[in-house]
C-alpha cells in the first residue's frame, strides 16, 4: 500500500514534467510485481533497440526492461 501511494505521487510528478514513458530494468523475480501491480509491460526487442539508439540506457544482466506510459491522473 505505501509503495503504491509513493509510486502514484511519482507518476503525478512525472506527468507534470511532461514525461511520456517510464522505463526500468526489473529483476526476473520482481517482474510480476511491476507488471501486475503497477501496470508495466515487458518491452519488445524492437522497442528496446529503439530506446538504445535514442537514449543512454543501463541494462543489467538478469533483468528485463519494462515500460509504462505515464498516466496523468487527477489528485
Number of C-alpha atoms within 10 A of each C-alpha: 6 7 8 11 10 11 13 17 14 13 19 19 14 17 17 10 9 11 15 12 12 13 18 18 19 20 15 11 9 12 18 16 12 18 16 10 9 13 14 21 18 20 17 12 10 9 13 17 12 11 14 13 10 9 9 8 13 10 13 11 8 10 15 18 22 20 21 18 15 20 14 16 10 5 6
